[in-house]
Amino acid sequence: MSPTALLVLRNGQAAPLREVPDLPPAAFREAVLEGVRDGRRLACLCAESDRRLIAVLADDGAGTLHVARTRLDEPRYPSLTPDCPQAHLFERELAEQFGIVPEGHPWFKPVRSHRPWNGAADPWDRPADLPPAVMDFYRVAGDEVHEVAVGPVHAGVIEPGHFRFQCHGETVFHLEIALGYQHRGIERALVGGPHPLTFKMAETAAGDTTIAHAWAHCRVLEGLSGVQVPARADRVRGVALELERMANHVGDLGALSGDVGFLPTAAFCGRIRGDWLNLSAEGCGSRLGRDWLRPGGLRQDLDPLRAERMLPRVGRSWLETRDAVELLWGAASVMIRFDAAGRLDPVQAREIGLVGVAARACGIDRDVRRDHPFGPYGAHPVKVALAQSGNVHSRAWVRWEELAASTAFLSAALEDLAGSPGDPKPDPLPPLAPERLCVALTEGWRGEVLHLGITDTAGRFARYKLVDPSFHNWFGLALALRGEQVSDFPLCNKSFNLSYCGHDL
């Protein structure tokens, strides 16, 4: 069946479940594979508790989302991964959460669990007949080949994650990344909502990506309840999202400078990042943007006087950011290190479905703000930054270009908000429509954030799926380390700067 026969939605649009094509498993498989061959990408593959699979294919050129379902007669099906590498983590997750086995998966192992499930009847627990969930690491055999194991416990406050290097001398043949040590259970806890904690759970799916996740969640609720957000509130949401991007990109460029021992930019950016965080605090009282958004609008409006106060601070912070980062580009020793480390092949990047900064650094022209516009971005587009080499330098350069584009957006938005009256507080949302599906995308500072909500007959969440950009991109880091030196890992890792907690849902 052609993907054109699938349900076609726009970003944040809801539809009755009965309109989602319920295909036979073979037709479902062919629709996914044909869509990917035609240039679409697998944005989400997940399951419901009745052995139903749901696929969301994103057509970035047309700005559409293509959705299909299938119901399996038994908890197994031919794996998509050999023909569609973008499915590899999604399929391992299906087995872990619902006991649905993708037969023929080339690298079948746990995503987040590191010991056998208990065989309980809960559909989120492992069925008794699924093979034991043992993390069997890939090994390279040969003379003088050795392993280097890092984590999962790290120094300081970094979150847990295990990295297993197969090396010959200092050269990395293969890196395997094992995550999932936090066992957060957010998706499971969201089922049955919305309830009083639903928004806080969605907002904190990845703590440094508060606005992107909160906005995606709001759009799911607004789509399912038929609520239209005022244009001014969307403009404020855009300010919140771009401030989040500015703070994190500045912090990353400073950290990359520190990893190669270039202390001027590292020291300056460490301070300047605080200035961008303080602008978020000026907007809502929280440096991380907590409680700034709410379904239907804003919890904290940006009144004209406050927007007027923030405008010159954005200008000053940008001038200081520019001065600090231009020191980096002028240091030949830094550029040599950045150019030589962490190259990811653009063909592989496209095959595995890379998103965000890491994708754009490989020349993949992909950004939700332009391709699936939401909020103010349709009327006020943001320039998409691209690089071609796919190395540390390219990932740093894309961040730098995005800083300039976000500053231009912030300046225009704050000037507009300073001259317009604030919106009244939004009314509580009406009940969610029953038996509906909604998919919402936002472009967080790492890349695409996806939230998918399905309601039951009572208008409660029967399924809620989150996909953080890190879920797409961790394997990209593993590929970027092949042929690199072990000592380059901290620099390569920071150039991706992926989320542990955003993966451990």
ChimeraX attribute file (.defattr): number of C-alpha atoms within 10 A of each C-alpha:
attribute: neighborCount
match mode: 1-to-1
recipient: residues
	/A:1	15
	/A:2	13
	/A:3	21
	/A:4	10
	/A:5	13
	/A:6	23
	/A:7	18
	/A:8	20
	/A:9	18
	/A:10	19
	/A:11	24
	/A:12	27
	/A:13	18
	/A:14	24
	/A:15	20
	/A:16	15
	/A:17	18
	/A:18	10
	/A:19	14
	/A:20	20
	/A:21	15
	/A:22	19
	/A:23	17
	/A:24	14
	/A:25	18
	/A:26	12
	/A:27	14
	/A:28	24
	/A:29	19
	/A:30	15
	/A:31	24
	/A:32	28
	/A:33	20
	/A:34	15
	/A:35	20
	/A:36	20
	/A:37	12
	/A:38	11
	/A:39	14
	/A:40	23
	/A:41	26
	/A:42	24
	/A:43	23
	/A:44	22
	/A:45	24
	/A:46	21
	/A:47	23
	/A:48	20
	/A:49	14
	/A:50	12
	/A:51	19
	/A:52	17
	/A:53	21
	/A:54	18
	/A:55	21
	/A:56	24
	/A:57	24
	/A:58	26
	/A:59	21
	/A:60	18
	/A:61	13
	/A:62	11
	/A:63	15
	/A:64	18
	/A:65	27
	/A:66	25
	/A:67	26
	/A:68	23
	/A:69	24
	/A:70	21
	/A:71	18
	/A:72	15
	/A:73	12
	/A:74	9
	/A:75	16
	/A:76	14
	/A:77	16
	/A:78	14
	/A:79	19
	/A:80	21
	/A:81	22
	/A:82	14
	/A:83	13
	/A:84	18
	/A:85	18
	/A:86	24
	/A:87	25
	/A:88	23
	/A:89	20
	/A:90	23
	/A:91	24
	/A:92	23
	/A:93	23
	/A:94	22
	/A:95	25
	/A:96	24
	/A:97	24
	/A:98	21
	/A:99	23
	/A:100	24
	/A:101	22
	/A:102	20
	/A:103	14
	/A:104	13
	/A:105	18
	/A:106	12
	/A:107	13
	/A:108	19
	/A:109	22
	/A:110	24
	/A:111	24
	/A:112	21
	/A:113	22
	/A:114	17
	/A:115	11
	/A:116	17
	/A:117	18
	/A:118	11
	/A:119	14
	/A:120	11
	/A:121	10
	/A:122	12
	/A:123	15
	/A:124	19
	/A:125	17
	/A:126	24
	/A:127	21
	/A:128	14
	/A:129	8
	/A:130	16
	/A:131	13
	/A:132	14
	/A:133	19
	/A:134	12
	/A:135	15
	/A:136	11
	/A:137	14
	/A:138	13
	/A:139	17
	/A:140	15
	/A:141	9
	/A:142	8
	/A:143	7
	/A:144	8
	/A:145	16
	/A:146	17
	/A:147	16
	/A:148	12
	/A:149	13
	/A:150	13
	/A:151	13
	/A:152	17
	/A:153	13
	/A:154	12
	/A:155	9
	/A:156	6
	/A:157	7
	/A:158	10
	/A:159	16
	/A:160	17
	/A:161	18
	/A:162	17
	/A:163	15
	/A:164	19
	/A:165	27
	/A:166	24
	/A:167	23
	/A:168	18
	/A:169	12
	/A:170	15
	/A:171	18
	/A:172	23
	/A:173	19
	/A:174	20
	/A:175	26
	/A:176	20
	/A:177	17
	/A:178	21
	/A:179	23
	/A:180	21
	/A:181	19
	/A:182	16
	/A:183	12
	/A:184	15
	/A:185	12
	/A:186	18
	/A:187	15
	/A:188	15
	/A:189	14
	/A:190	22
	/A:191	19
	/A:192	17
	/A:193	17
	/A:194	16
	/A:195	12
	/A:196	8
	/A:197	12
	/A:198	16
	/A:199	21
	/A:200	13
	/A:201	18
	/A:202	23
	/A:203	26
	/A:204	18
	/A:205	25
	/A:206	21
	/A:207	16
	/A:208	22
	/A:209	24
	/A:210	24
	/A:211	32
	/A:212	32
	/A:213	33
	/A:214	28
	/A:215	32
	/A:216	28
	/A:217	31
	/A:218	25
	/A:219	32
	/A:220	28
	/A:221	26
	/A:222	23
	/A:223	25
	/A:224	29
	/A:225	19
	/A:226	17
	/A:227	15
	/A:228	11
	/A:229	17
	/A:230	15
	/A:231	13
	/A:232	22
	/A:233	25
	/A:234	20
	/A:235	21
	/A:236	27
	/A:237	24
	/A:238	24
	/A:239	26
	/A:240	25
	/A:241	26
	/A:242	26
	/A:243	28
	/A:244	25
	/A:245	26
	/A:246	27
	/A:247	26
	/A:248	22
	/A:249	22
	/A:250	27
	/A:251	21
	/A:252	22
	/A:253	26
	/A:254	26
	/A:255	23
	/A:256	26
	/A:257	23
	/A:258	17
	/A:259	18
	/A:260	17
	/A:261	12
	/A:262	18
	/A:263	15
	/A:264	15
	/A:265	23
	/A:266	24
	/A:267	15
	/A:268	18
	/A:269	27
	/A:270	18
	/A:271	14
	/A:272	20
	/A:273	21
	/A:274	16
	/A:275	22
	/A:276	26
	/A:277	19
	/A:278	20
	/A:279	25
	/A:280	25
	/A:281	16
	/A:282	17
	/A:283	22
	/A:284	21
	/A:285	15
	/A:286	15
	/A:287	19
	/A:288	22
	/A:289	28
	/A:290	20
	/A:291	18
	/A:292	25
	/A:293	25
	/A:294	20
	/A:295	22
	/A:296	25
	/A:297	30
	/A:298	24
	/A:299	15
	/A:300	18
	/A:301	21
	/A:302	28
	/A:303	17
	/A:304	18
	/A:305	12
	/A:306	15
	/A:307	23
	/A:308	17
	/A:309	14
	/A:310	21
	/A:311	19
	/A:312	13
	/A:313	16
	/A:314	19
	/A:315	15
	/A:316	12
	/A:317	19
	/A:318	20
	/A:319	11
	/A:320	14
	/A:321	24
	/A:322	16
	/A:323	14
	/A:324	21
	/A:325	20
	/A:326	12
	/A:327	12
	/A:328	21
	/A:329	13
	/A:330	10
	/A:331	11
	/A:332	10
	/A:333	12
	/A:334	18
	/A:335	15
	/A:336	11
	/A:337	15
	/A:338	23
	/A:339	15
	/A:340	13
	/A:341	22
	/A:342	31
	/A:343	26
	/A:344	23
	/A:345	16
	/A:346	18
	/A:347	11
	/A:348	15
	/A:349	25
	/A:350	19
	/A:351	15
	/A:352	21
	/A:353	20
	/A:354	28
	/A:355	28
	/A:356	25
	/A:357	31
	/A:358	31
	/A:359	28
	/A:360	27
	/A:361	29
	/A:362	26
	/A:363	19
	/A:364	21
	/A:365	17
	/A:366	23
	/A:367	24
	/A:368	22
	/A:369	22
	/A:370	19
	/A:371	19
	/A:372	25
	/A:373	21
	/A:374	23
	/A:375	21
	/A:376	20
	/A:377	18
	/A:378	13
	/A:379	9
	/A:380	16
	/A:381	13
	/A:382	17
	/A:383	16
	/A:384	16
	/A:385	21
	/A:386	23
	/A:387	22
	/A:388	17
	/A:389	19
	/A:390	25
	/A:391	24
	/A:392	27
	/A:393	26
	/A:394	25
	/A:395	28
	/A:396	23
	/A:397	19
	/A:398	23
	/A:399	28
	/A:400	20
	/A:401	15
	/A:402	22
	/A:403	24
	/A:404	17
	/A:405	18
	/A:406	20
	/A:407	20
	/A:408	16
	/A:409	19
	/A:410	24
	/A:411	19
	/A:412	14
	/A:413	20
	/A:414	23
	/A:415	15
	/A:416	15
	/A:417	24
	/A:418	19
	/A:419	13
	/A:420	12
	/A:421	12
	/A:422	14
	/A:423	15
	/A:424	11
	/A:425	14
	/A:426	15
	/A:427	9
	/A:428	10
	/A:429	16
	/A:430	13
	/A:431	14
	/A:432	21
	/A:433	22
	/A:434	19
	/A:435	19
	/A:436	25
	/A:437	27
	/A:438	25
	/A:439	28
	/A:440	27
	/A:441	28
	/A:442	28
	/A:443	28
	/A:444	28
	/A:445	25
	/A:446	26
	/A:447	24
	/A:448	25
	/A:449	28
	/A:450	24
	/A:451	25
	/A:452	22
	/A:453	24
	/A:454	26
	/A:455	25
	/A:456	17
	/A:457	11
	/A:458	13
	/A:459	19
	/A:460	22
	/A:461	22
	/A:462	21
	/A:463	21
	/A:464	24
	/A:465	21
	/A:466	25
	/A:467	22
	/A:468	26
	/A:469	25
	/A:470	26
	/A:471	21
	/A:472	25
	/A:473	26
	/A:474	22
	/A:475	19
	/A:476	23
	/A:477	24
	/A:478	21
	/A:479	20
	/A:480	25
	/A:481	25
	/A:482	20
	/A:483	17
	/A:484	21
	/A:485	17
	/A:486	20
	/A:487	11
	/A:488	19
	/A:489	20
	/A:490	13
	/A:491	21
	/A:492	24
	/A:493	18
	/A:494	18
	/A:495	27
	/A:496	23
	/A:497	20
	/A:498	19
	/A:499	21
	/A:500	20
	/A:501	23
	/A:502	23
	/A:503	24
	/A:504	22
	/A:505	21
